[in-house]
Amino acid sequence: MVPLMKKSIPKTPYNTSDDMTDQSQDQVPCCCFFCSMREPDATIRRDGIASCFKEIPLRENQEHVLVLSALWHTAMNKPNDSEFPSLGIFKCMANLINKGIKDRNWLLTNQNIYIPYYAAHIIGSYTMNKEEFALIAVQSGVIPPLMELLSGKISWVEQRVAVRALGHLASYNSTFDSVAEYEQEAVKLTMTLASTCLEVVYVEFVAVNDVKKRLGYHKNLLTRGVGDLEMENQKAEEWGSQLQCWSIYLLNCFACKDRSLSLDLICKSVFLKDLCNMWGGMVNHTSPAGVGLIRILCYNEMGRKSIAQSPKVLKILGNLSRSSDYWQYIGIDCLVLLLKDPDTRYKVFDIAVLYLVDLIELRSLGDKSNVGETITKVLLLEHNRSKVKFNGNKVEASIQVVMDLKVHRRKREKLMFKQNLEEARVLANMKKQQGNHMFRLGKVDEALLKYSEALDICPLRFRKERVVLYSNKAQCNLMLKNPDSAISDSTRALCLSDQPNTHIKSLRRRSQAYDMKGMAKESLMDCIMFMNCCIKSSDNSRRVKIPYHATRMICKQMEATWLFAKARSKVTHNNLVVERTRECNENGRVENKGNNEEQPHDHMTLMMEKKDFMLGLSTILEEPFNAKDTSRRKMERARRRLKKGQF
């Protein structure tokens, strides 16, 4: 590791414009690369650029960082342009990374500390879309230096772009084998990175509130030199999430190939539990993060066996399947795959059925149709009471619900006349009215009983009526402090709604039930969906009134589900332990002053003195930085401060 804190990092002079090439023509002193770029003759221009790529790693020039910045902008904006890849840019970048890793004095001279980051980012950008570019990059020897960065030889910022580039290279059939030569090392490093990166980013950057103590080159890379403390934290959160999601993506590349070595490492129970807490979604909308990798594992025999042995993973998949999370279908897919496998079916049945029973009337989910029918068939697959070992009355009752709704009542109602069905609907409505009356009188138990009787009478085809009944039952269970029953009833109501997960009252009630159980993420997702439904149902979208309880719940759950919440809690706990240890040590020194005068530091201080400065990735769309966003963020920050009464 490079002890970067011992050197002051100079600020970059190239962060006042998004178009680095135009800026370099007007403000940057002339150098070989920029002269070649301005050459009108195409042949001479290409020869000059190729010559520059060969010479840059060999000569010392403080303008190299400007050249790398210009190349970075080009790679970000024109990743499919073949000019630079055909002229030797990958070889140049690999050599620069190697130079930065091996020559610490060079790395900390001028602004060379930026060069390994830009070099790895350029490799990743050019190999993102084009397989032919990836093949050229591998032939140019980019993998060994990228592996060095992945191992943390510099900092987490370089790890982020290194794992991004390796993920792109591993995603192509023609270049996967080259990455797989480092399979064991790459998988182990990436698993560790995925599990620990958020804590590293928090401890080494976000938690450092004193701006002067934050690494200057990290701050400039995050904000291009035009951001304040709030923007630095915002970008660090985004980059931390990307680092984790790209790490999972690289592991996906190995898992998809069904390689026994990779699967044996990834399927460790400890890492599977860690995966459940890794989620993209709110920060990286295109990444399913940890559950995405779990689904890949569910397509493999070894993966299914490992997941089936972890009740915690199964419960998290169940909670996901009964949520309004965008990745809800992944939770359902995983449980269905586990139930279809004869080797894992009866290991997971007792847990899976308790969640999937609430989804048997779900018609569609996104582009997937007949979801409920698929779940029903899987639950009743080879249904034989002598084979299934039920774990308690809940599982028995759940199977009975499936049999009643999808088999017995369906057959019975097919034989009923239309007039009889209408009479049953009217009778169910009378029961509902009685339940409403009981509820208004405060007799919640009796109201719950009436709603249940109405559901038993109401024909299955009257879905809207049954949505209301299930939702009313959920409210009663909330009042009776039965959150599990409230979640089950709300989920059934949301499955019966015309569009899944859009019944406003059920969303609100399930969010409250999740909150009672301390399930912040699920509660937050329902709150967000609740707000979206309020906006869509409003006649005037410009003046939407969001209930106070919803905004309050969102604020509470966003704080609990903050990307760095776990890291913050751990750091706070460690600080308390260190403080208590220090107090004990100080008391001990008073009593044994003569023996301890030569040892003035406590254990944590000694560790910090010996420790090198260590800081610390589905493809994720990464957009070029736009400096114009700063004014909007400042206005939002000012508005929040005004509401808090800080002005």
Beta strands, then each sheet from edge to edge (+ up, - down):
strand 1: 364-365
strand 2: 368-369
sheet 1: 1+ 2-
end
